[in-house]
């Protein structure tokens, strides 16, 4: 999928990096994360306090725990963009810290986008497993996208990802799913109708039920 800092998407019109006919460069992670953040931040801003104990489509997380998890992802993956170590050993309770966590999340998301937009962020490897930096950035992109959907669904709203984000995640999830399931990051895939939309198929591949509804709806 990744060649140095360049992902090649075949079968599209446009210039071909490296002289590959019919290929175009995939959007940068800075662009993709910016598009994902543009959709995720309003979801987080719109979470009412009374919904914090509500269940979500994401396993054992309620809304409060999932906001804390997503906030932590946004902070730690910013460090990974700079080739610095990340710490996922504990998740701080930023919702309960007493500040305006909604606006603090918006600021953290903006800093994540800036970090992955910096020169060299997609080059080389990063993280304890020494994975390609673009692969690691795609993990952040996936979390920002699917957890925004989790939170939107848990609070009675709709969510659709940016088309370019979905293009990138289709490929990334197909590559990472077998390992992610073995390591427990993804649940088993959920069956969906043959005519299910692309985003529904992506959610199902990560172990989510695209038809999940809030209790009482």
C-alpha positions in Angstrom: 0.0 0.0 0.0 2.7 2.4 0.9 5.9 3.2 -1.0 8.0 5.6 1.1 5.6 8.6 1.5 3.4 7.8 -1.4 0.3 5.6 -1.7 -0.7 4.7 -5.3 -4.4 4.4 -6.1 -4.9 2.6 -9.4 -7.6 2.9 -11.9 -8.2 6.7 -11.5 -7.5 9.4 -14.0 -4.7 11.8 -13.4 -0.9 12.0 -13.2 0.9 8.9 -12.3 3.6 9.0 -9.6 6.6 7.0 -10.4 5.5 6.6 -14.0 2.7 4.2 -13.1 0.0 4.5 -15.8 -3.5 5.3 -14.7 -2.5 6.1 -11.1 -2.9 9.2 -8.9 -1.4 10.2 -5.6 -3.8 9.6 -2.7 -4.7 12.7 -0.6 -2.2 13.5 2.2 -3.1 12.5 5.7 -3.3 16.1 6.7 -6.1 16.7 4.1 -7.9 13.5 5.1 -7.7 14.1 8.8 -8.8 17.6 8.2 -11.9 16.3 6.4 -12.6 13.8 9.2 -12.1 16.4 11.9 -14.5 18.7 10.2 -17.2 16.1 10.6 -16.2 14.7 14.1 -15.8 18.0 15.9 -19.5 19.1 15.5 -20.6 15.6 16.7 -18.5 16.0 19.9 -19.7 19.6 20.4 -23.3 18.5 20.1 -23.1 15.9 22.9 -25.4 17.0 25.8 -24.3 16.3 29.3 -27.4 14.1 29.9 -26.2 11.7 27.1 -22.8 10.9 28.7 -24.0 7.7 30.3 -25.8 6.5 27.2 -24.6 3.3 25.5 -22.8 3.4 22.1 -22.3 0.9 19.3 -18.7 0.5 20.4 -18.7 -2.5 22.7 -18.4 -1.6 26.4 -18.0 2.1 26.0 -20.7 4.6 27.1 -20.6 8.0 25.5 -18.4 9.5 28.2 -15.8 6.7 28.0 -15.8 6.9 24.2 -15.2 10.6 24.2 -12.3 10.1 26.6 -10.9 7.4 24.4 -11.2 9.4 21.2 -9.7 12.4 22.8 -6.8 10.3 23.9 -6.3 8.9 20.4 -6.2 12.4 19.0 -3.6 13.5 21.5 -1.3 10.4 21.3 -1.4 10.1 17.5 -0.2 13.7 17.3 2.9 12.5 19.0 3.2 9.6 16.6 3.2 12.1 13.7 6.3 13.7 15.1 7.9 10.2 15.6 7.6 10.6 19.4 6.5 7.8 21.7 2.8 7.5 22.5 1.3 6.2 25.8 -1.9 4.2 25.6 -1.5 2.5 29.0 -4.2 4.7 30.6 -6.9 7.0 29.3 -7.3 10.3 31.2 -10.8 11.4 32.1 -10.8 14.7 30.2 -14.6 14.9 30.3 -14.5 15.0 34.1 -11.5 17.3 34.3 -13.6 20.4 34.8 -12.7 22.3 31.6 -14.7 22.9 28.4 -13.9 19.4 27.0 -15.9 20.0 23.8 -13.8 23.0 22.8 -10.6 21.3 24.1 -11.3 18.4 21.8 -11.8 20.7 18.9 -8.4 22.3 19.6 -6.7 18.9 20.0 -8.2 17.7 16.7 -6.9 20.8 14.9 -3.4 20.1 16.4 -3.6 16.5 15.2 -4.4 17.7 11.6 -1.4 20.1 11.8 0.9 17.4 13.1 0.1 15.1 10.2 0.3 18.0 7.7 3.9 18.8 8.7 6.7 17.9 6.3 8.0 14.4 6.8 5.0 13.2 8.9 4.1 10.5 6.5 7.7 9.4 5.9 9.5 6.5 7.5 8.1 4.5 10.5 6.7 5.5 13.8 5.3 3.9 17.0 6.5 1.0 19.1 5.9 -1.6 16.3 7.8 0.4 13.7 4.9 0.6 11.3 4.9 2.8 8.2 4.0 6.3 9.3 1.1 6.4 6.8 -0.4 3.2 8.1 -0.3 4.7 11.6 -1.9 7.9 10.4 -4.6 5.8 8.8 -5.3 4.2 12.2 -6.0 7.7 13.6 -8.2 8.5 10.5 -10.2 5.3 11.1 -10.7 6.0 14.8 -11.7 9.6 14.1 -14.2 8.4 11.5 -15.9 5.4 13.1 -15.9 6.8 16.7 -17.6 10.0 15.4 -20.2 7.7 13.9 -20.5 5.8 17.2 -21.1 9.0 19.1 -23.5 10.4 16.5 -25.6 7.3 16.6 -25.5 7.1 20.4 -26.9 10.6 20.6 -29.5 10.3 17.9 -27.8 12.0 15.0 -26.6 11.0 11.6 -23.1 10.9 10.3 -21.5 10.4 6.9 -17.8 10.5 6.2 -16.1 12.5 3.5 -15.9 10.5 0.3 -12.1 10.8 0.1 -11.7 9.6 3.6 -13.9 6.6 2.8 -11.8 5.8 -0.3 -8.6 5.6 1.9 -10.3 3.7 4.7 -11.7 1.1 2.4 -8.2 0.1 1.5 -6.7 0.6 4.9 -9.3 -1.5 6.7 -9.0 -4.3 4.1 -5.3 -4.5 4.9 -5.4 -4.1 8.7 -8.5 -6.1 9.5 -7.0 -9.6 9.8 -4.3 -8.5 12.2 -6.7 -6.1 14.1 -9.1 -9.0 14.7 -6.3 -11.3 16.0 -5.2 -8.5 18.4 -8.7 -7.8 19.5 -8.9 -4.3 18.1 -11.8 -5.3 15.7 -14.6 -7.6 16.6 -15.8 -10.2 14.1 -17.3 -8.7 11.0 -21.1 -8.1 11.1 -23.1 -9.5 8.2 -24.8 -6.8 6.1 -27.1 -6.8 3.0 -25.4 -7.4 -0.3 -26.6 -3.9 -1.4 -25.3 -2.2 1.7 -23.5 1.1 1.2 -19.8 1.5 1.4 -19.8 3.1 4.8 -22.1 0.4 6.2 -19.7 -2.2 4.8 -16.7 -0.4 6.4 -18.5 -0.3 9.8 -19.4 -3.9 9.6 -15.8 -4.9 8.8 -14.7 -3.3 12.0 -17.3 -5.3 14.0 -20.0 -2.7 14.2 -23.7 -3.2 13.5 -24.5 -0.4 11.0 -28.2 -0.7 12.0 -27.5 -0.2 15.7 -30.1 2.1 17.4 -30.3 3.7 20.8 -32.4 1.9 23.3 -35.9 3.3 23.1 -35.7 4.6 19.5 
